[in-house]
Amino acid sequence: MSISIGQYYPKDSFIHKLDSRVKLILTICFVVMILNADSIVNYGTVLFILFSVILLSRVPFKIVMKSVKKIMIIILFTIFVNLFFIKDGNYIVNFYFINITDEGAIISLKTALNLIMLFISSSVLILTTRPVELTNAIEYILSPLKLIKVPVGDIAMMITIAIRFIPTLYDELEKIKKAQTARGIDFSKGSLIKRIKAYVPIVIPMFTASFRYADGLALAMEARCYGNNNVKRTIMKQRKLNKNDILAIFVFLIILILGFGGLV
């Protein structure tokens, strides 16, 4: 597995067996908790939930952390911006053009931690939920929009396909890079401009591969009557909440009340 985003990791765990609707709703609530965390108790609660879910999912920690590795540039850029451009608070470093305040350092740390936890939580959701179940869960969450004629099913399908095709296109990119490397192109040496130019021969093959996958997917979906407005799609397996789902919701609410009393 070269990339964790968009991949399903099959395991017989408590988290895998939960209803996809419950997992999606609890993940959304967890994201709200992350964004509202502003104290050591709040962050301790969020980290406790996150690590508990990873352990219960039985997904190797290194696979979960692959999602963080792919966004390290974004995290480092966010830290840099907050660290050097926030001037509120007391200076802890004031040397020529390097001016860092305690407020900027705290905000940088919080922002980086929030981004890491957001990506880990979304990765755990995708790693423990089959694409079809995730589509059904998204459609269920958005179902009230059907009252105003919003194509909820199509939106849910597009979101799931977009997530699912991330690892497919990433693997295709790696194949093209290896093929170009075998032809003498070096992607790791030279100046930044030279390395950017080295990626130019990859663009056209990537577009070609993307259109090829899209065409194959379109044919497969058409064969299954997607896009036919006269056919009402149904779910093969109608799932109902079981005792594990109720237990997960109950435990989550208890932890939320204990760690985030101000939000409830």
PELIN-V149083 format. One record per residue. N is the residue number from 0. RES is the residue in one letter. PSI is psi in radians with two decimals (none if undefined). Layout:
# PELIN-V149083
n=N res=RES psi=PSI
n=N res=RES psi=PSI
This chain:
# PELIN-V149083
n=0 res=M psi=1.86
n=1 res=S psi=-0.41
n=2 res=I psi=2.42
n=3 res=S psi=-0.44
n=4 res=I psi=2.19
n=5 res=G psi=-0.04
n=6 res=Q psi=2.47
n=7 res=Y psi=2.26
n=8 res=Y psi=1.80
n=9 res=P psi=2.22
n=10 res=K psi=2.71
n=11 res=D psi=1.34
n=12 res=S psi=2.96
n=13 res=F psi=-0.74
n=14 res=I psi=-0.70
n=15 res=H psi=-0.60
n=16 res=K psi=-0.21
n=17 res=L psi=2.64
n=18 res=D psi=2.37
n=19 res=S psi=-0.55
n=20 res=R psi=-0.71
n=21 res=V psi=-0.77
n=22 res=K psi=-0.72
n=23 res=L psi=-0.77
n=24 res=I psi=-0.76
n=25 res=L psi=-0.59
n=26 res=T psi=-0.73
n=27 res=I psi=-0.77
n=28 res=C psi=-0.66
n=29 res=F psi=-0.69
n=30 res=V psi=-0.71
n=31 res=V psi=-0.70
n=32 res=M psi=-0.75
n=33 res=I psi=-0.80
n=34 res=L psi=-0.38
n=35 res=N psi=-0.01
n=36 res=A psi=2.21
n=37 res=D psi=0.26
n=38 res=S psi=2.94
n=39 res=I psi=-0.67
n=40 res=V psi=-0.77
n=41 res=N psi=-0.86
n=42 res=Y psi=-0.62
n=43 res=G psi=-0.70
n=44 res=T psi=-0.81
n=45 res=V psi=-0.80
n=46 res=L psi=-0.64
n=47 res=F psi=-0.80
n=48 res=I psi=-0.79
n=49 res=L psi=-0.86
n=50 res=F psi=-0.57
n=51 res=S psi=-0.74
n=52 res=V psi=-0.72
n=53 res=I psi=-0.74
n=54 res=L psi=-0.74
n=55 res=L psi=-0.48
n=56 res=S psi=-0.36
n=57 res=R psi=0.43
n=58 res=V psi=2.24
n=59 res=P psi=2.38
n=60 res=F psi=-0.58
n=61 res=K psi=-0.55
n=62 res=I psi=-0.70
n=63 res=V psi=-0.69
n=64 res=M psi=-0.20
n=65 res=K psi=-0.57
n=66 res=S psi=-0.59
n=67 res=V psi=-0.67
n=68 res=K psi=-0.62
n=69 res=K psi=-0.29
n=70 res=I psi=0.31
n=71 res=M psi=-0.60
n=72 res=I psi=-0.76
n=73 res=I psi=-0.75
n=74 res=I psi=-0.80
n=75 res=L psi=-0.69
n=76 res=F psi=-0.72
n=77 res=T psi=-0.74
n=78 res=I psi=-0.76
n=79 res=F psi=-0.81
n=80 res=V psi=-0.84
n=81 res=N psi=-0.62
n=82 res=L psi=-0.67
n=83 res=F psi=-0.16
n=84 res=F psi=-0.13
n=85 res=I psi=2.09
n=86 res=K psi=0.04
n=87 res=D psi=2.66
n=88 res=G psi=-2.94
n=89 res=N psi=2.48
n=90 res=Y psi=2.29
n=91 res=I psi=-0.36
n=92 res=V psi=2.12
n=93 res=N psi=1.41
n=94 res=F psi=1.84
n=95 res=Y psi=-2.06
n=96 res=F psi=-0.05
n=97 res=I psi=1.83
n=98 res=N psi=1.94
n=99 res=I psi=2.27
n=100 res=T psi=2.82
n=101 res=D psi=-0.61
n=102 res=E psi=-0.74
n=103 res=G psi=-0.68
n=104 res=A psi=-0.71
n=105 res=I psi=-0.78
n=106 res=I psi=-0.68
n=107 res=S psi=-0.78
n=108 res=L psi=-0.77
n=109 res=K psi=-0.78
n=110 res=T psi=-0.78
n=111 res=A psi=-0.76
n=112 res=L psi=-0.70
n=113 res=N psi=-0.79
n=114 res=L psi=-0.77
n=115 res=I psi=-0.79
n=116 res=M psi=-0.62
n=117 res=L psi=-0.80
n=118 res=F psi=-0.64
n=119 res=I psi=-0.77
n=120 res=S psi=-0.72
n=121 res=S psi=-0.62
n=122 res=S psi=-0.72
n=123 res=V psi=-0.71
n=124 res=L psi=-0.82
n=125 res=I psi=-0.65
n=126 res=L psi=-0.45
n=127 res=T psi=0.11
n=128 res=T psi=2.24
n=129 res=R psi=2.56
n=130 res=P psi=-0.70
n=131 res=V psi=-0.73
n=132 res=E psi=-0.64
n=133 res=L psi=-0.69
n=134 res=T psi=-0.79
n=135 res=N psi=-0.65
n=136 res=A psi=-0.76
n=137 res=I psi=-0.74
n=138 res=E psi=-0.67
n=139 res=Y psi=-0.75
n=140 res=I psi=-0.67
n=141 res=L psi=0.01
n=142 res=S psi=-0.56
n=143 res=P psi=-0.43
n=144 res=L psi=-0.21
n=145 res=K psi=-0.43
n=146 res=L psi=-0.43
n=147 res=I psi=0.46
n=148 res=K psi=0.50
n=149 res=V psi=2.27
n=150 res=P psi=1.35
n=151 res=V psi=-0.75
n=152 res=G psi=-0.74
n=153 res=D psi=-0.71
n=154 res=I psi=-0.80
n=155 res=A psi=-0.72
n=156 res=M psi=-0.72
n=157 res=M psi=-0.73
n=158 res=I psi=-0.79
n=159 res=T psi=-0.73
n=160 res=I psi=-0.72
n=161 res=A psi=-0.75
n=162 res=I psi=-0.75
n=163 res=R psi=-0.54
n=164 res=F psi=-0.11
n=165 res=I psi=-0.94
n=166 res=P psi=-0.56
n=167 res=T psi=-0.84
n=168 res=L psi=-0.57
n=169 res=Y psi=-0.76
n=170 res=D psi=-0.65
n=171 res=E psi=-0.69
n=172 res=L psi=-0.74
n=173 res=E psi=-0.68
n=174 res=K psi=-0.76
n=175 res=I psi=-0.70
n=176 res=K psi=-0.73
n=177 res=K psi=-0.68
n=178 res=A psi=-0.72
n=179 res=Q psi=-0.60
n=180 res=T psi=-0.69
n=181 res=A psi=-0.39
n=182 res=R psi=0.08
n=183 res=G psi=0.04
n=184 res=I psi=2.28
n=185 res=D psi=2.09
n=186 res=F psi=-0.09
n=187 res=S psi=-0.15
n=188 res=K psi=2.82
n=189 res=G psi=3.13
n=190 res=S psi=3.02
n=191 res=L psi=-0.72
n=192 res=I psi=-0.73
n=193 res=K psi=-0.69
n=194 res=R psi=-0.60
n=195 res=I psi=-0.74
n=196 res=K psi=-0.54
n=197 res=A psi=-0.42
n=198 res=Y psi=-0.15
n=199 res=V psi=-0.77
n=200 res=P psi=-0.17
n=201 res=I psi=-0.43
n=202 res=V psi=-0.91
n=203 res=I psi=-0.82
n=204 res=P psi=-0.61
n=205 res=M psi=-0.74
n=206 res=F psi=-0.74
n=207 res=T psi=-0.78
n=208 res=A psi=-0.70
n=209 res=S psi=-0.79
n=210 res=F psi=-0.60
n=211 res=R psi=-0.78
n=212 res=Y psi=-0.72
n=213 res=A psi=-0.69
n=214 res=D psi=-0.75
n=215 res=G psi=-0.72
n=216 res=L psi=-0.71
n=217 res=A psi=-0.73
n=218 res=L psi=-0.73
n=219 res=A psi=-0.72
n=220 res=M psi=-0.66
n=221 res=E psi=-0.66
n=222 res=A psi=-0.40
n=223 res=R psi=0.27
n=224 res=C psi=0.37
n=225 res=Y psi=2.42
n=226 res=G psi=-0.12
n=227 res=N psi=1.86
n=228 res=N psi=-0.29
n=229 res=N psi=-0.13
n=230 res=V psi=2.19
n=231 res=K psi=2.04
n=232 res=R psi=2.48
n=233 res=T psi=2.91
n=234 res=I psi=2.27
n=235 res=M psi=-0.84
n=236 res=K psi=1.90
n=237 res=Q psi=1.87
n=238 res=R psi=2.52
n=239 res=K psi=2.66
n=240 res=L psi=2.32
n=241 res=N psi=-3.01
n=242 res=K psi=-0.55
n=243 res=N psi=-0.67
n=244 res=D psi=-0.78
n=245 res=I psi=-0.72
n=246 res=L psi=-0.75
n=247 res=A psi=-0.76
n=248 res=I psi=-0.76
n=249 res=F psi=-0.83
n=250 res=V psi=-0.72
n=251 res=F psi=-0.75
n=252 res=L psi=-0.69
n=253 res=I psi=-0.81
n=254 res=I psi=-0.67
n=255 res=L psi=-0.74
n=256 res=I psi=-0.71
n=257 res=L psi=-0.69
n=258 res=G psi=-0.42
n=259 res=F psi=1.01
n=260 res=G psi=-0.49
n=261 res=G psi=-0.28
n=262 res=L psi=-0.23
n=263 res=V psi=none
